[in-house]
Amino acid sequence: MSINTFQADIGIIFKNAGILKEALTHRSYINENPEWQFPHNERLEFLGDAVLELITTNHLFKALPKSEEGELTMIRAALVNTKMLAKIAEEMGIGDYLLTSKGAIQIGSKAIETIFADAFEAIVGAIYLDQGYDIAEKFIKERVLSKLDEVKKAGFKDAKSLLQEEIQERYKVVPTYDILEEKGPEHQKVFRVAVKVNKELEAEGEGTSKQEAELAAAKELLQKLNL
């Protein structure tokens, strides 16, 4: 399908359609089509990830004045994790426009989820660059923040719970947490914790309590696993 159809579908006409083509170009497509004139979408994904987090955080901060930091963090994670963004991208029909290698879309649902979610973030980055903050915010409100009631109704889990479920499913073991360091005075301690799986997968996190540090480490490992 044409790029013009996609622009009509999302209700945004780009000043520079090339930046949208870049957002829809997966690295694998360039490997098979070196003559393609646009770069892959990873730089736009990097930008879009930051724009998405800022706008989502700002909205939740204002919309949920009684929610504590931990709850806001979990709700945000439920809104912008790979599974949710991939679902939103699929609802947009992104598979009809995304340029990938033939192999990339045949290597399993987890890989496809990541490709779709990354492309969604790249589109956010492209909208921000081409149209500015206000249009990017409107797009995110329509596509992502509209899922807030759905997320709240379904419930949400913290990073440790999500990590344990995923690790048990993949490896049939549970993650372990070790305190690596405690620093600072008693009233202002900072903990550094490592999370390990089978002595191979590992990530670290810091916090002002052991629980906070464990959550940070779990979140870091989830990110390493593209979850």
ZALUMLUM-274454 format. One record per residue (C-alpha): residue number from 1; x, y, z; residue in three letters. Coordinates in pm, 1 decimal, padded with zeros to 6 digits, always signed. Layout:
! ZALUMLUM-274454
@resi=NUM xx=X yy=Y zz=Z resn=ALA
...
***
This chain:
! ZALUMLUM-274454
@resi=1 xx=+00000.0 yy=+00000.0 zz=+00000.0 resn=MET
@resi=2 xx=+00114.7 yy=+00357.1 zz=-00060.8 resn=SER
@resi=3 xx=+00266.8 yy=+00591.0 zz=+00193.9 resn=ILE
@resi=4 xx=-00015.4 yy=+00836.1 zz=+00117.4 resn=ASN
@resi=5 xx=-00271.0 yy=+00580.8 zz=+00234.0 resn=THR
@resi=6 xx=-00083.9 yy=+00537.8 zz=+00560.7 resn=PHE
@resi=7 xx=-00076.1 yy=+00914.3 zz=+00615.9 resn=GLN
@resi=8 xx=-00450.7 yy=+00927.6 zz=+00554.2 resn=ALA
@resi=9 xx=-00504.5 yy=+00639.3 zz=+00796.9 resn=ASP
@resi=10 xx=-00320.9 yy=+00814.6 zz=+01081.8 resn=ILE
@resi=11 xx=-00459.4 yy=+01157.9 zz=+00992.9 resn=GLY
@resi=12 xx=-00120.3 yy=+01323.8 zz=+00949.6 resn=ILE
@resi=13 xx=+00020.2 yy=+01454.9 zz=+00621.6 resn=ILE
@resi=14 xx=+00396.8 yy=+01484.5 zz=+00650.8 resn=PHE
@resi=15 xx=+00585.0 yy=+01784.8 zz=+00519.4 resn=LYS
@resi=16 xx=+00871.0 yy=+01547.0 zz=+00445.6 resn=ASN
@resi=17 xx=+00733.2 yy=+01205.7 zz=+00349.3 resn=ALA
@resi=18 xx=+01088.2 yy=+01071.1 zz=+00342.1 resn=GLY
@resi=19 xx=+01109.8 yy=+01078.0 zz=+00720.0 resn=ILE
@resi=20 xx=+00799.4 yy=+00859.8 zz=+00739.4 resn=LEU
@resi=21 xx=+00952.9 yy=+00616.4 zz=+00490.3 resn=LYS
@resi=22 xx=+01259.1 yy=+00603.6 zz=+00715.8 resn=GLU
@resi=23 xx=+01037.5 yy=+00526.4 zz=+01017.0 resn=ALA
@resi=24 xx=+00884.3 yy=+00235.7 zz=+00826.3 resn=LEU
@resi=25 xx=+01219.2 yy=+00088.4 zz=+00715.7 resn=THR
@resi=26 xx=+01353.9 yy=-00199.9 zz=+00923.7 resn=HIS
@resi=27 xx=+01726.6 yy=-00270.6 zz=+00918.5 resn=ARG
@resi=28 xx=+01670.3 yy=-00610.0 zz=+00756.4 resn=SER
@resi=29 xx=+01510.6 yy=-00448.7 zz=+00450.0 resn=TYR
@resi=30 xx=+01825.5 yy=-00250.3 zz=+00374.4 resn=ILE
@resi=31 xx=+02034.7 yy=-00565.4 zz=+00403.9 resn=ASN
@resi=32 xx=+01833.2 yy=-00717.1 zz=+00118.7 resn=GLU
@resi=33 xx=+01782.0 yy=-00388.9 zz=-00070.6 resn=ASN
@resi=34 xx=+02105.8 yy=-00189.1 zz=-00048.4 resn=PRO
@resi=35 xx=+01984.7 yy=+00045.9 zz=-00320.4 resn=GLU
@resi=36 xx=+01705.2 yy=+00174.7 zz=-00090.9 resn=TRP
@resi=37 xx=+01767.3 yy=+00548.3 zz=-00047.9 resn=GLN
@resi=38 xx=+01642.3 yy=+00585.7 zz=+00310.5 resn=PHE
@resi=39 xx=+01818.0 yy=+00477.2 zz=+00633.5 resn=PRO
@resi=40 xx=+01669.0 yy=+00223.6 zz=+00875.7 resn=HIS
@resi=41 xx=+01445.9 yy=+00342.4 zz=+01157.2 resn=ASN
@resi=42 xx=+01663.7 yy=+00285.9 zz=+01463.9 resn=GLU
@resi=43 xx=+01761.7 yy=+00651.1 zz=+01516.4 resn=ARG
@resi=44 xx=+01398.3 yy=+00758.5 zz=+01492.0 resn=LEU
@resi=45 xx=+01305.7 yy=+00477.7 zz=+01732.4 resn=GLU
@resi=46 xx=+01557.4 yy=+00617.7 zz=+01982.6 resn=PHE
@resi=47 xx=+01400.4 yy=+00963.3 zz=+01957.4 resn=LEU
@resi=48 xx=+01043.6 yy=+00835.9 zz=+01958.8 resn=GLY
@resi=49 xx=+01102.6 yy=+00630.4 zz=+02272.4 resn=ASP
@resi=50 xx=+01201.5 yy=+00947.3 zz=+02461.0 resn=ALA
@resi=51 xx=+00910.5 yy=+01151.6 zz=+02320.9 resn=VAL
@resi=52 xx=+00664.2 yy=+00874.5 zz=+02404.7 resn=LEU
@resi=53 xx=+00791.1 yy=+00844.3 zz=+02761.7 resn=GLU
@resi=54 xx=+00782.7 yy=+01220.3 zz=+02821.8 resn=LEU
@resi=55 xx=+00430.0 yy=+01270.8 zz=+02687.9 resn=ILE
@resi=56 xx=+00294.4 yy=+00960.5 zz=+02861.4 resn=THR
@resi=57 xx=+00457.2 yy=+01058.2 zz=+03192.2 resn=THR
@resi=58 xx=+00324.8 yy=+01414.0 zz=+03169.5 resn=ASN
@resi=59 xx=-00028.1 yy=+01290.8 zz=+03098.2 resn=HIS
@resi=60 xx=-00029.0 yy=+01035.8 zz=+03382.3 resn=LEU
@resi=61 xx=+00113.7 yy=+01289.8 zz=+03626.5 resn=PHE
@resi=62 xx=-00177.6 yy=+01523.9 zz=+03554.5 resn=LYS
@resi=63 xx=-00451.6 yy=+01263.2 zz=+03508.5 resn=ALA
@resi=64 xx=-00375.1 yy=+01061.0 zz=+03823.9 resn=LEU
@resi=65 xx=-00294.2 yy=+01316.3 zz=+04098.2 resn=PRO
@resi=66 xx=-00352.9 yy=+01065.2 zz=+04379.7 resn=LYS
@resi=67 xx=-00121.9 yy=+00794.6 zz=+04240.3 resn=SER
@resi=68 xx=+00221.7 yy=+00748.1 zz=+04396.1 resn=GLU
@resi=69 xx=+00540.8 yy=+00725.2 zz=+04192.5 resn=GLU
@resi=70 xx=+00551.0 yy=+00344.5 zz=+04196.7 resn=GLY
@resi=71 xx=+00195.5 yy=+00311.5 zz=+04067.2 resn=GLU
@resi=72 xx=+00254.4 yy=+00574.0 zz=+03797.5 resn=LEU
@resi=73 xx=+00566.5 yy=+00388.3 zz=+03687.7 resn=THR
@resi=74 xx=+00379.5 yy=+00058.8 zz=+03657.6 resn=MET
@resi=75 xx=+00091.6 yy=+00214.2 zz=+03464.1 resn=ILE
@resi=76 xx=+00334.9 yy=+00383.8 zz=+03227.2 resn=ARG
@resi=77 xx=+00519.1 yy=+00054.5 zz=+03175.9 resn=ALA
@resi=78 xx=+00190.6 yy=-00119.0 zz=+03095.3 resn=ALA
@resi=79 xx=+00108.0 yy=+00148.3 zz=+02837.7 resn=LEU
@resi=80 xx=+00441.7 yy=+00160.5 zz=+02656.7 resn=VAL
@resi=81 xx=+00582.0 yy=-00192.4 zz=+02683.0 resn=ASN
@resi=82 xx=+00664.0 yy=-00393.4 zz=+02372.0 resn=THR
@resi=83 xx=+00344.9 yy=-00600.0 zz=+02380.0 resn=LYS
@resi=84 xx=+00115.3 yy=-00297.1 zz=+02404.9 resn=MET
@resi=85 xx=+00298.2 yy=-00092.9 zz=+02140.1 resn=LEU
@resi=86 xx=+00299.7 yy=-00391.4 zz=+01904.8 resn=ALA
@resi=87 xx=-00074.9 yy=-00432.3 zz=+01958.5 resn=LYS
@resi=88 xx=-00132.6 yy=-00063.6 zz=+01880.5 resn=ILE
@resi=89 xx=+00089.1 yy=-00086.0 zz=+01571.6 resn=ALA
@resi=90 xx=-00106.9 yy=-00388.2 zz=+01453.7 resn=GLU
@resi=91 xx=-00434.5 yy=-00201.5 zz=+01504.4 resn=GLU
@resi=92 xx=-00290.5 yy=+00070.1 zz=+01280.1 resn=MET
@resi=93 xx=-00226.9 yy=-00190.2 zz=+01010.3 resn=GLY
@resi=94 xx=+00144.8 yy=-00122.4 zz=+01021.2 resn=ILE
@resi=95 xx=+00223.4 yy=-00463.4 zz=+00875.4 resn=GLY
@resi=96 xx=+00089.0 yy=-00341.4 zz=+00541.3 resn=ASP
@resi=97 xx=+00343.1 yy=-00059.1 zz=+00525.1 resn=TYR
@resi=98 xx=+00650.6 yy=-00173.1 zz=+00718.5 resn=LEU
@resi=99 xx=+00950.4 yy=-00261.4 zz=+00502.1 resn=LEU
@resi=100 xx=+01135.6 yy=-00569.8 zz=+00630.7 resn=THR
@resi=101 xx=+01323.6 yy=-00863.7 zz=+00485.8 resn=SER
@resi=102 xx=+01120.3 yy=-01173.2 zz=+00406.4 resn=LYS
@resi=103 xx=+01290.5 yy=-01360.3 zz=+00689.3 resn=GLY
@resi=104 xx=+01222.3 yy=-01095.0 zz=+00953.1 resn=ALA
@resi=105 xx=+00849.2 yy=-01157.0 zz=+00952.6 resn=ILE
@resi=106 xx=+00884.7 yy=-01534.8 zz=+00972.9 resn=GLN
@resi=107 xx=+01104.6 yy=-01574.5 zz=+01279.1 resn=ILE
@resi=108 xx=+00844.7 yy=-01592.3 zz=+01553.9 resn=GLY
@resi=109 xx=+00583.2 yy=-01378.8 zz=+01721.1 resn=SER
@resi=110 xx=+00820.3 yy=-01230.5 zz=+01979.6 resn=LYS
@resi=111 xx=+01045.8 yy=-01094.4 zz=+01705.2 resn=ALA
@resi=112 xx=+00749.4 yy=-00952.6 zz=+01515.1 resn=ILE
@resi=113 xx=+00623.3 yy=-00783.6 zz=+01832.8 resn=GLU
@resi=114 xx=+00958.6 yy=-00611.3 zz=+01878.5 resn=THR
@resi=115 xx=+00975.4 yy=-00500.9 zz=+01513.5 resn=ILE
@resi=116 xx=+00622.0 yy=-00358.0 zz=+01530.1 resn=PHE
@resi=117 xx=+00680.2 yy=-00182.7 zz=+01865.1 resn=ALA
@resi=118 xx=+01009.5 yy=-00033.0 zz=+01745.1 resn=ASP
@resi=119 xx=+00842.0 yy=+00090.2 zz=+01427.4 resn=ALA
@resi=120 xx=+00567.4 yy=+00256.5 zz=+01632.9 resn=PHE
@resi=121 xx=+00829.9 yy=+00443.4 zz=+01835.2 resn=GLU
@resi=122 xx=+01005.4 yy=+00541.8 zz=+01512.0 resn=ALA
@resi=123 xx=+00677.3 yy=+00682.1 zz=+01378.4 resn=ILE
@resi=124 xx=+00640.6 yy=+00887.6 zz=+01697.0 resn=VAL
@resi=125 xx=+00992.8 yy=+01020.5 zz=+01643.2 resn=GLY
@resi=126 xx=+00913.0 yy=+01103.9 zz=+01280.8 resn=ALA
@resi=127 xx=+00592.8 yy=+01286.4 zz=+01377.2 resn=ILE
@resi=128 xx=+00777.9 yy=+01485.9 zz=+01642.0 resn=TYR
@resi=129 xx=+01050.3 yy=+01593.4 zz=+01397.8 resn=LEU
@resi=130 xx=+00816.0 yy=+01671.1 zz=+01110.2 resn=ASP
@resi=131 xx=+00509.7 yy=+01807.5 zz=+01290.6 resn=GLN
@resi=132 xx=+00626.9 yy=+01919.2 zz=+01634.0 resn=GLY
@resi=133 xx=+00538.7 yy=+01840.1 zz=+01993.6 resn=TYR
@resi=134 xx=+00165.9 yy=+01921.6 zz=+01985.7 resn=ASP
@resi=135 xx=+00085.5 yy=+01687.2 zz=+01694.9 resn=ILE
@resi=136 xx=+00302.8 yy=+01414.3 zz=+01849.5 resn=ALA
@resi=137 xx=+00113.4 yy=+01457.2 zz=+02175.7 resn=GLU
@resi=138 xx=-00223.5 yy=+01437.4 zz=+01995.1 resn=LYS
@resi=139 xx=-00113.2 yy=+01119.3 zz=+01816.3 resn=PHE
@resi=140 xx=+00005.8 yy=+00956.3 zz=+02141.3 resn=ILE
@resi=141 xx=-00315.2 yy=+01051.4 zz=+02321.6 resn=LYS
@resi=142 xx=-00524.5 yy=+00896.9 zz=+02045.8 resn=GLU
@resi=143 xx=-00321.2 yy=+00579.2 zz=+02003.8 resn=ARG
@resi=144 xx=-00161.7 yy=+00507.7 zz=+02344.0 resn=VAL
@resi=145 xx=-00322.8 yy=+00705.6 zz=+02622.9 resn=LEU
@resi=146 xx=-00665.6 yy=+00597.5 zz=+02502.1 resn=SER
@resi=147 xx=-00564.8 yy=+00254.7 zz=+02641.1 resn=LYS
@resi=148 xx=-00541.5 yy=+00387.6 zz=+02997.8 resn=LEU
@resi=149 xx=-00883.4 yy=+00262.3 zz=+03110.8 resn=ASP
@resi=150 xx=-00811.4 yy=-00076.7 zz=+02953.7 resn=GLU
@resi=151 xx=-00481.5 yy=-00101.0 zz=+03140.5 resn=VAL
@resi=152 xx=-00634.7 yy=+00003.5 zz=+03472.2 resn=LYS
@resi=153 xx=-00919.4 yy=-00244.5 zz=+03433.4 resn=LYS
@resi=154 xx=-00683.1 yy=-00529.7 zz=+03346.2 resn=ALA
@resi=155 xx=-00449.3 yy=-00445.8 zz=+03631.1 resn=GLY
@resi=156 xx=-00075.9 yy=-00403.0 zz=+03603.5 resn=PHE
@resi=157 xx=+00230.5 yy=-00568.4 zz=+03747.8 resn=LYS
@resi=158 xx=+00563.7 yy=-00435.1 zz=+03863.1 resn=ASP
@resi=159 xx=+00891.1 yy=-00517.7 zz=+03689.7 resn=ALA
@resi=160 xx=+00982.4 yy=-00798.9 zz=+03931.7 resn=LYS
@resi=161 xx=+00652.5 yy=-00977.9 zz=+03873.6 resn=SER
@resi=162 xx=+00676.2 yy=-00939.9 zz=+03497.4 resn=LEU
@resi=163 xx=+01037.8 yy=-01060.6 zz=+03494.4 resn=LEU
@resi=164 xx=+00961.5 yy=-01364.8 zz=+03710.6 resn=GLN
@resi=165 xx=+00673.1 yy=-01469.0 zz=+03484.2 resn=GLU
@resi=166 xx=+00884.8 yy=-01434.4 zz=+03171.1 resn=GLU
@resi=167 xx=+01189.9 yy=-01612.8 zz=+03315.7 resn=ILE
@resi=168 xx=+00980.1 yy=-01899.9 zz=+03451.4 resn=GLN
@resi=169 xx=+00818.2 yy=-01941.8 zz=+03111.4 resn=GLU
@resi=170 xx=+01149.0 yy=-01930.7 zz=+02922.0 resn=ARG
@resi=171 xx=+01391.9 yy=-02106.4 zz=+03155.3 resn=TYR
@resi=172 xx=+01180.0 yy=-02282.8 zz=+03421.8 resn=LYS
@resi=173 xx=+01369.7 yy=-02104.8 zz=+03701.7 resn=VAL
@resi=174 xx=+01316.3 yy=-01786.4 zz=+03902.9 resn=VAL
@resi=175 xx=+01546.1 yy=-01481.1 zz=+03906.5 resn=PRO
@resi=176 xx=+01767.4 yy=-01425.9 zz=+04211.4 resn=THR
@resi=177 xx=+01865.1 yy=-01089.9 zz=+04359.6 resn=TYR
@resi=178 xx=+02195.3 yy=-01011.0 zz=+04532.9 resn=ASP
@resi=179 xx=+02292.4 yy=-00692.6 zz=+04714.1 resn=ILE
@resi=180 xx=+02621.5 yy=-00573.6 zz=+04565.8 resn=LEU
@resi=181 xx=+02670.7 yy=-00256.1 zz=+04764.3 resn=GLU
@resi=182 xx=+02524.3 yy=-00035.5 zz=+05035.5 resn=GLU
@resi=183 xx=+02652.2 yy=+00319.6 zz=+05051.4 resn=LYS
@resi=184 xx=+02568.8 yy=+00642.1 zz=+05229.3 resn=GLY
@resi=185 xx=+02458.2 yy=+00723.2 zz=+05586.0 resn=PRO
@resi=186 xx=+02184.8 yy=+00520.3 zz=+05755.8 resn=GLU
@resi=187 xx=+01915.1 yy=+00778.1 zz=+05686.3 resn=HIS
@resi=188 xx=+02013.8 yy=+00812.8 zz=+05319.8 resn=GLN
@resi=189 xx=+02136.9 yy=+00471.9 zz=+05205.2 resn=LYS
@resi=190 xx=+02164.9 yy=+00373.1 zz=+04840.4 resn=VAL
@resi=191 xx=+02151.3 yy=+00004.2 zz=+04749.6 resn=PHE
@resi=192 xx=+02297.4 yy=-00155.5 zz=+04436.6 resn=ARG
@resi=193 xx=+02144.9 yy=-00491.2 zz=+04346.2 resn=VAL
@resi=194 xx=+02210.0 yy=-00748.6 zz=+04073.9 resn=ALA
@resi=195 xx=+01947.3 yy=-00980.3 zz=+03930.2 resn=VAL
@resi=196 xx=+02070.9 yy=-01310.5 zz=+03786.0 resn=LYS
@resi=197 xx=+01923.0 yy=-01595.7 zz=+03585.5 resn=VAL
@resi=198 xx=+02121.0 yy=-01919.8 zz=+03553.9 resn=ASN
@resi=199 xx=+02439.9 yy=-01720.6 zz=+03619.9 resn=LYS
@resi=200 xx=+02417.2 yy=-01582.2 zz=+03265.4 resn=GLU
@resi=201 xx=+02152.9 yy=-01314.2 zz=+03227.5 resn=LEU
@resi=202 xx=+02235.2 yy=-01029.6 zz=+03460.8 resn=GLU
@resi=203 xx=+02146.0 yy=-00665.6 zz=+03521.8 resn=ALA
@resi=204 xx=+02196.4 yy=-00413.0 zz=+03800.0 resn=GLU
@resi=205 xx=+01984.3 yy=-00143.9 zz=+03959.2 resn=GLY
@resi=206 xx=+02008.6 yy=+00118.6 zz=+04232.8 resn=GLU
@resi=207 xx=+01756.0 yy=+00257.4 zz=+04476.2 resn=GLY
@resi=208 xx=+01707.7 yy=+00408.1 zz=+04818.7 resn=THR
@resi=209 xx=+01565.9 yy=+00076.4 zz=+04942.2 resn=SER
@resi=210 xx=+01637.1 yy=-00286.4 zz=+04859.1 resn=LYS
@resi=211 xx=+01293.7 yy=-00318.7 zz=+04698.0 resn=GLN
@resi=212 xx=+01348.3 yy=-00011.8 zz=+04480.6 resn=GLU
@resi=213 xx=+01690.5 yy=-00139.2 zz=+04372.2 resn=ALA
@resi=214 xx=+01548.0 yy=-00483.5 zz=+04289.8 resn=GLU
@resi=215 xx=+01272.9 yy=-00322.3 zz=+04081.0 resn=LEU
@resi=216 xx=+01532.4 yy=-00114.5 zz=+03895.0 resn=ALA
@resi=217 xx=+01744.1 yy=-00424.1 zz=+03826.6 resn=ALA
@resi=218 xx=+01439.8 yy=-00619.0 zz=+03706.4 resn=ALA
@resi=219 xx=+01341.2 yy=-00333.0 zz=+03476.0 resn=LYS
@resi=220 xx=+01693.2 yy=-00321.8 zz=+03333.2 resn=GLU
@resi=221 xx=+01690.2 yy=-00693.6 zz=+03258.4 resn=LEU
@resi=222 xx=+01345.2 yy=-00666.8 zz=+03099.8 resn=LEU
@resi=223 xx=+01485.7 yy=-00399.3 zz=+02870.1 resn=GLN
@resi=224 xx=+01782.9 yy=-00618.5 zz=+02782.3 resn=LYS
@resi=225 xx=+01536.9 yy=-00892.4 zz=+02688.4 resn=LEU
@resi=226 xx=+01334.7 yy=-00640.2 zz=+02482.3 resn=ASN
@resi=227 xx=+01033.5 yy=-00686.0 zz=+02708.5 resn=LEU
***
